[in-house]
Amino acid sequence: METKKLVMGALVVFVLFVIITEPVKAADLVLLGFQGISDAAHAIGAFMTELVR
């Protein structure tokens, strides 16, 4: 349990460090993540539509 807390704390510190030192790059990564989620949702919707037909 202690290792999990340590890893999560290190991850939070790393994310904050990246956001503070390179905000443009961090914003690009967030945009990329949301674009991937959007593409996946679109693909699932298209699959379900074709499945119903």
Buried (B, 14 or more C-beta within 10 A) or exposed (E): EEEEEEEEEEEEEEEEEEBEEEEEEBEEBEEEEEEEEEEEEEEEEEEEEEEEE
